[in-house]
Amino acid sequence: QMHERPHIPKGIASNPFDDEGAATKDRELVRSGVLEGYVLGSYSARRLGLKTTGNAGGIHNLIVATPGSALEERSILRRMHTGLLVTELMGQGVNGVTGDYSRGASGFWVENGVIAYPVHEVTIAGNLRQMYRDIVALGDDLDIRGGIRTGSVLIGEMTIAGE
């Protein structure tokens, strides 16, 4: 599920109007894996022959959740079995045209579903389209500090480089 909630009290991305003065409203963007709405300012809407969605300047409190099926961190680690638990990302390595993704990361190496040791200065890479396809689970640890609210995301496979 992905929904926009622009009127959350004290939400960092809350706003009654977008950058063009269009009113914002609660909207469902993805429900049960089906796209229900676009994120459009007046220019994009006009080009597509649609109406603005009140999103000039961006999204307002995007919430990504899986009601009833989000997992706690321990369950995510067990499901991962072996891999990298990323706790910090560095840089901005996303190509908006191709979807190629490459960023510096640090966190912990996981073996047999248990944190084994810390990992620093590695690079993770993939392609956004494939990363979205490879989402295995979402965590119940919703981070509400930013304009996009989501829990941990378990991705089935990515490239990891570093020592």
TIRO-2110 file (N, C-alpha, C; in Angstrom, 1 decimal):
// TIRO-2110
0.8, -1.2, 0.0, N, 1, A
0.0, 0.0, 0.0, CA, 1, A
0.9, 1.2, 0.0, C, 1, A
0.5, 2.2, -0.8, N, 2, A
1.1, 3.5, -0.7, CA, 2, A
0.1, 4.6, -0.7, C, 2, A
0.1, 5.4, 0.3, N, 3, A
-0.9, 6.5, 0.3, CA, 3, A
-0.2, 7.8, 0.8, C, 3, A
-0.9, 8.9, 0.3, N, 4, A
-0.4, 10.2, 0.6, CA, 4, A
-1.3, 10.8, 1.7, C, 4, A
-0.7, 11.3, 2.8, N, 5, A
-1.5, 11.9, 3.8, CA, 5, A
-0.9, 13.3, 4.1, C, 5, A
-1.4, 14.3, 3.3, N, 6, A
-0.7, 15.6, 3.5, CA, 6, A
-1.1, 16.5, 4.7, C, 6, A
-2.1, 16.0, 5.5, N, 7, A
-2.6, 16.8, 6.6, CA, 7, A
-2.3, 16.2, 8.0, C, 7, A
-1.2, 15.4, 8.1, N, 8, A
-0.8, 14.8, 9.4, CA, 8, A
-0.3, 15.9, 10.3, C, 8, A
-0.9, 16.1, 11.5, N, 9, A
-0.5, 17.1, 12.4, CA, 9, A
1.0, 17.0, 12.7, C, 9, A
1.7, 18.1, 12.5, N, 10, A
3.2, 18.2, 12.7, CA, 10, A
4.0, 17.3, 11.8, C, 10, A
3.4, 16.8, 10.7, N, 11, A
4.1, 16.0, 9.8, CA, 11, A
5.1, 16.9, 9.0, C, 11, A
6.3, 16.4, 8.8, N, 12, A
7.4, 17.2, 8.2, CA, 12, A
7.0, 17.6, 6.8, C, 12, A
6.2, 16.8, 6.1, N, 13, A
5.8, 17.2, 4.7, CA, 13, A
4.3, 17.5, 4.6, C, 13, A
3.7, 17.8, 5.7, N, 14, A
2.3, 18.2, 5.7, CA, 14, A
2.1, 19.6, 5.1, C, 14, A
1.1, 19.8, 4.3, N, 15, A
0.8, 21.1, 3.7, CA, 15, A
-0.6, 21.1, 3.1, C, 15, A
-1.4, 22.1, 3.4, N, 16, A
-2.7, 22.2, 2.8, CA, 16, A
-2.8, 22.5, 1.3, C, 16, A
-1.7, 23.0, 0.8, N, 17, A
-1.6, 23.4, -0.6, CA, 17, A
-0.2, 23.0, -1.2, C, 17, A
-0.2, 22.7, -2.5, N, 18, A
1.1, 22.4, -3.1, CA, 18, A
1.8, 23.7, -3.5, C, 18, A
2.9, 23.6, -4.2, N, 19, A
3.7, 24.8, -4.5, CA, 19, A
3.0, 25.7, -5.5, C, 19, A
2.0, 25.3, -6.2, N, 20, A
1.2, 26.1, -7.1, CA, 20, A
-0.1, 26.6, -6.5, C, 20, A
-0.4, 26.3, -5.2, N, 21, A
-1.6, 26.7, -4.6, CA, 21, A
-2.8, 25.8, -4.7, C, 21, A
-2.6, 24.6, -5.4, N, 22, A
-3.6, 23.6, -5.5, CA, 22, A
-3.8, 22.9, -4.1, C, 22, A
-5.1, 22.7, -3.7, N, 23, A
-5.3, 22.0, -2.5, CA, 23, A
-4.8, 20.5, -2.5, C, 23, A
-4.3, 20.1, -1.4, N, 24, A
-3.8, 18.7, -1.2, CA, 24, A
-4.9, 17.9, -0.5, C, 24, A
-4.9, 16.6, -0.7, N, 25, A
-5.9, 15.8, -0.1, CA, 25, A
-5.3, 14.4, 0.1, C, 25, A
-5.9, 13.6, 1.0, N, 26, A
-5.5, 12.2, 1.2, CA, 26, A
-5.8, 11.4, 0.0, C, 26, A
-4.9, 10.6, -0.5, N, 27, A
-5.1, 9.8, -1.7, CA, 27, A
-4.4, 8.5, -1.6, C, 27, A
-5.0, 7.5, -2.2, N, 28, A
-4.4, 6.2, -2.3, CA, 28, A
-3.6, 6.1, -3.6, C, 28, A
-2.3, 5.8, -3.6, N, 29, A
-1.5, 5.7, -4.8, CA, 29, A
-1.4, 4.3, -5.3, C, 29, A
-1.2, 3.4, -4.4, N, 30, A
-1.1, 2.0, -4.7, CA, 30, A
-1.9, 1.2, -3.7, C, 30, A
-2.8, 0.3, -4.2, N, 31, A
-3.6, -0.5, -3.2, CA, 31, A
-3.6, -1.9, -3.8, C, 31, A
-3.2, -2.8, -2.9, N, 32, A
-3.1, -4.3, -3.3, CA, 32, A
-2.3, -4.5, -4.5, C, 32, A
-1.2, -3.7, -4.6, N, 33, A
-0.3, -3.8, -5.8, CA, 33, A
-0.7, -3.2, -7.1, C, 33, A
-1.9, -2.4, -7.0, N, 34, A
-2.4, -1.8, -8.2, CA, 34, A
-2.3, -0.3, -8.1, C, 34, A
-1.7, 0.3, -9.2, N, 35, A
-1.6, 1.8, -9.2, CA, 35, A
-3.0, 2.4, -9.3, C, 35, A
-3.2, 3.3, -8.3, N, 36, A
-4.5, 4.0, -8.3, CA, 36, A
-4.5, 5.5, -8.6, C, 36, A
-3.3, 6.0, -8.5, N, 37, A
-3.2, 7.5, -8.8, CA, 37, A
-1.8, 7.9, -9.1, C, 37, A
-1.7, 9.0, -9.8, N, 38, A
-0.4, 9.6, -10.1, CA, 38, A
0.0, 10.8, -9.2, C, 38, A
1.2, 11.2, -9.3, N, 39, A
1.7, 12.4, -8.5, CA, 39, A
1.9, 13.5, -9.5, C, 39, A
1.0, 14.5, -9.6, N, 40, A
1.1, 15.4, -10.7, CA, 40, A
0.9, 16.9, -10.2, C, 40, A
1.8, 17.8, -10.8, N, 41, A
1.5, 19.2, -10.7, CA, 41, A
0.7, 19.6, -11.9, C, 41, A
0.5, 20.9, -12.1, N, 42, A
-0.4, 21.3, -13.2, CA, 42, A
0.3, 21.1, -14.5, C, 42, A
1.6, 21.3, -14.6, N, 43, A
2.3, 21.1, -15.9, CA, 43, A
2.2, 19.6, -16.4, C, 43, A
2.6, 18.7, -15.5, N, 44, A
2.5, 17.3, -15.8, CA, 44, A
1.1, 16.8, -16.1, C, 44, A
0.2, 17.3, -15.3, N, 45, A
-1.2, 16.9, -15.5, CA, 45, A
-1.7, 17.4, -16.9, C, 45, A
-1.4, 18.6, -17.2, N, 46, A
-1.8, 19.2, -18.5, CA, 46, A
-1.2, 18.4, -19.7, C, 46, A
0.1, 18.0, -19.6, N, 47, A
0.7, 17.2, -20.6, CA, 47, A
0.1, 15.8, -20.8, C, 47, A
-0.5, 15.3, -19.7, N, 48, A
-1.1, 14.0, -19.8, CA, 48, A
-2.6, 14.1, -20.0, C, 48, A
-3.2, 15.3, -20.1, N, 49, A
-4.6, 15.4, -20.3, CA, 49, A
-5.4, 15.1, -19.0, C, 49, A
-4.8, 15.3, -17.8, N, 50, A
-5.4, 15.0, -16.5, CA, 50, A
-5.5, 16.2, -15.7, C, 50, A
-6.0, 16.1, -14.5, N, 51, A
-6.1, 17.2, -13.5, CA, 51, A
-4.9, 17.1, -12.5, C, 51, A
-4.5, 18.3, -12.0, N, 52, A
-3.4, 18.2, -11.0, CA, 52, A
-3.9, 17.5, -9.8, C, 52, A
-2.9, 16.8, -9.1, N, 53, A
-3.3, 16.1, -7.9, CA, 53, A
-2.8, 16.8, -6.7, C, 53, A
-2.4, 18.1, -6.9, N, 54, A
-1.9, 18.8, -5.7, CA, 54, A
-0.5, 18.4, -5.3, C, 54, A
0.3, 18.1, -6.3, N, 55, A
1.7, 17.6, -6.0, CA, 55, A
2.8, 18.4, -6.6, C, 55, A
2.5, 19.7, -7.0, N, 56, A
3.6, 20.5, -7.5, CA, 56, A
4.6, 20.7, -6.4, C, 56, A
5.9, 20.4, -6.6, N, 57, A
6.9, 20.4, -5.6, CA, 57, A
7.1, 19.1, -4.9, C, 57, A
6.3, 18.1, -5.2, N, 58, A
6.5, 16.8, -4.6, CA, 58, A
5.4, 16.2, -3.8, C, 58, A
5.7, 15.1, -3.2, N, 59, A
4.7, 14.3, -2.4, CA, 59, A
4.6, 14.9, -1.0, C, 59, A
3.5, 14.7, -0.4, N, 60, A
3.2, 15.2, 1.0, CA, 60, A
2.9, 14.0, 1.9, C, 60, A
3.9, 13.6, 2.7, N, 61, A
3.8, 12.5, 3.7, CA, 61, A
3.3, 11.2, 3.0, C, 61, A
4.2, 10.6, 2.2, N, 62, A
4.0, 9.3, 1.6, CA, 62, A
4.1, 8.2, 2.6, C, 62, A
3.2, 7.4, 2.7, N, 63, A
3.2, 6.2, 3.7, CA, 63, A
3.2, 4.9, 2.9, C, 63, A
4.3, 4.1, 3.1, N, 64, A
4.4, 2.8, 2.5, CA, 64, A
4.2, 1.8, 3.5, C, 64, A
3.2, 1.0, 3.4, N, 65, A
2.9, 0.0, 4.5, CA, 65, A
2.2, -1.3, 3.9, C, 65, A
2.3, -2.3, 4.7, N, 66, A
1.7, -3.6, 4.3, CA, 66, A
0.8, -3.9, 5.5, C, 66, A
-0.4, -3.4, 5.6, N, 67, A
-1.2, -3.7, 6.8, CA, 67, A
-1.4, -5.2, 7.1, C, 67, A
-1.1, -5.5, 8.4, N, 68, A
-1.3, -6.9, 8.8, CA, 68, A
-0.1, -7.8, 8.5, C, 68, A
0.8, -7.4, 7.6, N, 69, A
1.8, -8.4, 7.2, CA, 69, A
3.2, -7.8, 7.4, C, 69, A
3.4, -6.7, 8.0, N, 70, A
4.7, -6.1, 8.3, CA, 70, A
5.4, -6.9, 9.4, C, 70, A
6.7, -7.1, 9.2, N, 71, A
7.5, -8.0, 10.1, CA, 71, A
8.3, -7.2, 11.1, C, 71, A
8.6, -7.7, 12.3, N, 72, A
9.5, -7.1, 13.2, CA, 72, A
10.9, -7.4, 12.7, C, 72, A
11.9, -6.6, 13.2, N, 73, A
13.3, -6.8, 12.7, CA, 73, A
13.8, -8.2, 12.9, C, 73, A
13.6, -8.9, 14.0, N, 74, A
14.1, -10.2, 14.1, CA, 74, A
13.6, -11.2, 13.1, C, 74, A
12.3, -11.0, 12.7, N, 75, A
11.7, -11.9, 11.6, CA, 75, A
12.3, -11.5, 10.3, C, 75, A
12.6, -10.3, 10.0, N, 76, A
13.2, -9.9, 8.8, CA, 76, A
14.6, -10.5, 8.7, C, 76, A
15.4, -10.4, 9.8, N, 77, A
16.7, -11.0, 9.8, CA, 77, A
16.7, -12.5, 9.5, C, 77, A
15.8, -13.2, 10.2, N, 78, A
15.6, -14.6, 9.9, CA, 78, A
15.3, -14.9, 8.5, C, 78, A
14.4, -14.1, 7.9, N, 79, A
14.0, -14.3, 6.5, CA, 79, A
15.2, -14.0, 5.6, C, 79, A
16.0, -13.0, 5.9, N, 80, A
17.1, -12.7, 5.1, CA, 80, A
18.1, -13.8, 5.2, C, 80, A
18.3, -14.4, 6.3, N, 81, A
19.3, -15.5, 6.6, CA, 81, A
20.7, -15.0, 6.5, C, 81, A
21.2, -14.7, 5.3, N, 82, A
22.5, -14.1, 5.1, CA, 82, A
22.5, -12.9, 4.2, C, 82, A
23.1, -11.8, 4.6, N, 83, A
23.1, -10.6, 3.8, CA, 83, A
23.6, -9.4, 4.6, C, 83, A
23.3, -8.2, 4.1, N, 84, A
23.7, -7.0, 4.7, CA, 84, A
22.5, -6.2, 5.2, C, 84, A
22.5, -5.9, 6.5, N, 85, A
21.5, -5.0, 7.1, CA, 85, A
22.0, -3.6, 7.0, C, 85, A
21.5, -2.8, 6.1, N, 86, A
21.9, -1.4, 5.9, CA, 86, A
21.3, -0.5, 6.9, C, 86, A
22.1, 0.2, 7.7, N, 87, A
21.6, 1.1, 8.7, CA, 87, A
21.9, 2.6, 8.3, C, 87, A
22.8, 2.8, 7.3, N, 88, A
23.1, 4.2, 6.9, CA, 88, A
23.5, 4.2, 5.4, C, 88, A
22.9, 5.1, 4.7, N, 89, A
23.3, 5.3, 3.3, CA, 89, A
24.0, 6.7, 3.1, C, 89, A
24.9, 6.7, 2.1, N, 90, A
25.7, 7.9, 1.9, CA, 90, A
25.6, 8.2, 0.4, C, 90, A
25.6, 9.5, 0.0, N, 91, A
25.6, 9.9, -1.4, CA, 91, A
24.2, 9.9, -2.0, C, 91, A
24.2, 10.3, -3.3, N, 92, A
23.0, 10.3, -4.1, CA, 92, A
23.3, 9.6, -5.4, C, 92, A
23.3, 8.3, -5.5, N, 93, A
23.7, 7.6, -6.7, CA, 93, A
22.5, 7.0, -7.4, C, 93, A
21.5, 7.8, -7.7, N, 94, A
20.3, 7.2, -8.4, CA, 94, A
20.1, 7.9, -9.7, C, 94, A
20.1, 7.1, -10.8, N, 95, A
19.9, 7.7, -12.2, CA, 95, A
18.4, 7.6, -12.4, C, 95, A
17.7, 8.8, -12.5, N, 96, A
16.3, 8.8, -12.7, CA, 96, A
15.8, 8.3, -14.0, C, 96, A
16.7, 8.3, -15.0, N, 97, A
16.3, 7.8, -16.4, CA, 97, A
16.4, 6.3, -16.5, C, 97, A
17.6, 5.8, -16.1, N, 98, A
17.8, 4.3, -16.2, CA, 98, A
17.3, 3.5, -15.0, C, 98, A
17.2, 4.2, -13.9, N, 99, A
16.9, 3.5, -12.6, CA, 99, A
18.1, 2.8, -11.9, C, 99, A
19.3, 3.0, -12.5, N, 100, A
20.5, 2.5, -11.9, CA, 100, A
20.7, 3.1, -10.5, C, 100, A
21.1, 2.3, -9.5, N, 101, A
21.2, 2.7, -8.1, CA, 101, A
22.5, 2.3, -7.6, C, 101, A
23.3, 3.2, -7.0, N, 102, A
24.6, 2.9, -6.4, CA, 102, A
24.9, 3.9, -5.3, C, 102, A
25.0, 3.4, -4.1, N, 103, A
25.3, 4.3, -2.9, CA, 103, A
26.2, 3.6, -1.9, C, 103, A
26.9, 4.5, -1.2, N, 104, A
27.7, 4.0, -0.1, CA, 104, A
26.8, 3.6, 1.0, C, 104, A
27.2, 2.6, 1.8, N, 105, A
26.4, 2.1, 2.8, CA, 105, A
27.3, 1.6, 4.0, C, 105, A
26.7, 1.5, 5.2, N, 106, A
27.3, 0.8, 6.3, CA, 106, A
26.1, 0.1, 7.0, C, 106, A
26.5, -0.8, 7.9, N, 107, A
25.5, -1.6, 8.6, CA, 107, A
26.1, -2.8, 9.3, C, 107, A
25.4, -3.9, 9.2, N, 108, A
25.8, -5.1, 9.8, CA, 108, A
25.7, -6.3, 8.9, C, 108, A
26.7, -7.2, 8.9, N, 109, A
26.6, -8.5, 8.1, CA, 109, A
25.7, -9.4, 9.0, C, 109, A
24.8, -10.1, 8.3, N, 110, A
23.9, -11.1, 9.0, CA, 110, A
24.2, -12.5, 8.5, C, 110, A
24.4, -13.4, 9.4, N, 111, A
24.6, -14.8, 9.0, CA, 111, A
23.6, -15.7, 9.8, C, 111, A
23.0, -16.6, 9.2, N, 112, A
22.0, -17.5, 9.8, CA, 112, A
20.9, -16.7, 10.6, C, 112, A
20.6, -15.5, 10.1, N, 113, A
19.5, -14.7, 10.7, CA, 113, A
19.9, -13.9, 11.9, C, 113, A
21.2, -13.9, 12.2, N, 114, A
21.7, -13.2, 13.4, CA, 114, A
22.8, -12.2, 12.9, C, 114, A
22.8, -11.0, 13.6, N, 115, A
23.9, -10.0, 13.3, CA, 115, A
25.2, -10.6, 13.7, C, 115, A
26.2, -10.6, 12.7, N, 116, A
27.5, -11.2, 13.0, CA, 116, A
28.6, -10.1, 13.3, C, 116, A
28.6, -9.1, 12.5, N, 117, A
29.7, -8.0, 12.7, CA, 117, A
29.3, -6.8, 11.9, C, 117, A
29.9, -5.6, 12.3, N, 118, A
29.6, -4.4, 11.6, CA, 118, A
30.3, -4.3, 10.3, C, 118, A
29.7, -3.6, 9.3, N, 119, A
30.3, -3.4, 8.0, CA, 119, A
30.3, -1.9, 7.7, C, 119, A
31.5, -1.4, 7.2, N, 120, A
31.6, 0.0, 6.9, CA, 120, A
32.1, 0.2, 5.5, C, 120, A
31.8, 1.3, 4.9, N, 121, A
32.4, 1.7, 3.6, CA, 121, A
32.2, 0.6, 2.5, C, 121, A
31.0, 0.2, 2.3, N, 122, A
30.7, -0.7, 1.1, CA, 122, A
29.8, 0.1, 0.2, C, 122, A
29.7, -0.4, -1.0, N, 123, A
28.8, 0.1, -2.0, CA, 123, A
27.7, -0.9, -2.3, C, 123, A
26.5, -0.5, -2.3, N, 124, A
25.4, -1.4, -2.8, CA, 124, A
24.9, -0.8, -4.1, C, 124, A
24.5, -1.7, -5.0, N, 125, A
24.1, -1.3, -6.3, CA, 125, A
23.0, -2.2, -6.8, C, 125, A
22.2, -1.7, -7.7, N, 126, A
21.1, -2.4, -8.3, CA, 126, A
20.4, -1.5, -9.3, C, 126, A
19.2, -2.0, -9.7, N, 127, A
18.3, -1.2, -10.6, CA, 127, A
17.0, -1.1, -9.9, C, 127, A
16.5, 0.2, -9.8, N, 128, A
15.2, 0.4, -9.1, CA, 128, A
14.1, -0.5, -9.5, C, 128, A
13.9, -0.7, -10.8, N, 129, A
12.8, -1.5, -11.3, CA, 129, A
13.0, -3.0, -10.7, C, 129, A
14.2, -3.5, -10.7, N, 130, A
14.4, -4.8, -10.2, CA, 130, A
14.3, -4.9, -8.7, C, 130, A
14.8, -3.8, -8.1, N, 131, A
14.7, -3.7, -6.6, CA, 131, A
13.3, -3.8, -6.1, C, 131, A
12.4, -3.1, -6.8, N, 132, A
11.0, -3.1, -6.5, CA, 132, A
10.4, -4.5, -6.7, C, 132, A
10.8, -5.1, -7.8, N, 133, A
10.3, -6.5, -8.0, CA, 133, A
10.8, -7.5, -6.9, C, 133, A
12.0, -7.2, -6.4, N, 134, A
12.6, -8.1, -5.4, CA, 134, A
12.3, -7.8, -4.0, C, 134, A
11.3, -6.9, -3.7, N, 135, A
11.0, -6.7, -2.3, CA, 135, A
10.3, -7.9, -1.8, C, 135, A
10.9, -8.4, -0.7, N, 136, A
10.5, -9.7, 0.0, CA, 136, A
9.5, -9.3, 1.1, C, 136, A
9.9, -8.3, 1.9, N, 137, A
9.0, -8.0, 3.1, CA, 137, A
9.3, -6.5, 3.5, C, 137, A
8.3, -6.0, 4.2, N, 138, A
8.5, -4.7, 4.9, CA, 138, A
8.4, -4.9, 6.4, C, 138, A
9.2, -4.0, 7.1, N, 139, A
9.2, -4.1, 8.5, CA, 139, A
8.1, -3.2, 9.2, C, 139, A
7.9, -3.5, 10.4, N, 140, A
6.9, -2.8, 11.2, CA, 140, A
7.5, -1.6, 11.9, C, 140, A
8.8, -1.3, 11.6, N, 141, A
9.5, -0.2, 12.3, CA, 141, A
9.4, 1.1, 11.5, C, 141, A
8.2, 1.6, 11.4, N, 142, A
7.9, 2.8, 10.6, CA, 142, A
8.7, 4.0, 11.0, C, 142, A
9.4, 4.6, 10.1, N, 143, A
10.3, 5.8, 10.4, CA, 143, A
9.4, 7.0, 10.0, C, 143, A
9.1, 7.8, 11.0, N, 144, A
8.2, 9.0, 10.8, CA, 144, A
9.0, 10.3, 10.7, C, 144, A
10.3, 10.2, 10.6, N, 145, A
11.1, 11.5, 10.7, CA, 145, A
11.1, 12.2, 9.4, C, 145, A
10.8, 11.6, 8.3, N, 146, A
10.8, 12.3, 7.0, CA, 146, A
9.5, 12.4, 6.3, C, 146, A
9.5, 12.8, 5.0, N, 147, A
8.3, 13.0, 4.2, CA, 147, A
7.8, 11.6, 3.6, C, 147, A
8.7, 10.6, 3.7, N, 148, A
8.3, 9.3, 3.2, CA, 148, A
8.4, 8.4, 4.4, C, 148, A
7.3, 7.8, 4.8, N, 149, A
7.2, 7.0, 6.0, CA, 149, A
7.1, 5.5, 5.6, C, 149, A
8.2, 4.8, 6.0, N, 150, A
8.2, 3.3, 5.6, CA, 150, A
9.0, 2.6, 6.7, C, 150, A
8.8, 1.3, 6.8, N, 151, A
9.6, 0.5, 7.7, CA, 151, A
10.8, -0.1, 6.9, C, 151, A
11.5, -0.9, 7.5, N, 152, A
12.7, -1.6, 6.8, CA, 152, A
12.2, -2.3, 5.6, C, 152, A
13.0, -2.4, 4.6, N, 153, A
12.6, -3.1, 3.3, CA, 153, A
13.6, -4.2, 3.1, C, 153, A
13.1, -5.4, 3.0, N, 154, A
14.0, -6.6, 2.7, CA, 154, A
14.0, -6.8, 1.2, C, 154, A
15.1, -6.6, 0.6, N, 155, A
15.2, -6.8, -0.9, CA, 155, A
16.0, -8.1, -1.1, C, 155, A
15.4, -8.9, -2.0, N, 156, A
16.0, -10.3, -2.2, CA, 156, A
17.4, -10.3, -2.7, C, 156, A
17.8, -9.4, -3.6, N, 157, A
19.2, -9.5, -4.1, CA, 157, A
19.6, -8.1, -4.6, C, 157, A
20.9, -7.7, -4.2, N, 158, A
21.6, -6.5, -4.7, CA, 158, A
23.0, -6.9, -4.8, C, 158, A
23.8, -6.0, -5.5, N, 159, A
25.2, -6.2, -5.6, CA, 159, A
25.9, -5.4, -4.4, C, 159, A
26.8, -6.0, -3.7, N, 160, A
27.6, -5.4, -2.6, CA, 160, A
29.0, -5.4, -3.0, C, 160, A
29.7, -4.3, -2.9, N, 161, A
31.1, -4.2, -3.2, CA, 161, A
31.9, -3.6, -2.0, C, 161, A
33.0, -4.1, -1.7, N, 162, A
33.8, -3.5, -0.6, CA, 162, A
34.4, -4.7, 0.2, C, 162, A
35.2, -4.3, 1.2, N, 163, A
35.8, -5.3, 2.1, CA, 163, A
35.1, -5.4, 3.4, C, 163, A
END
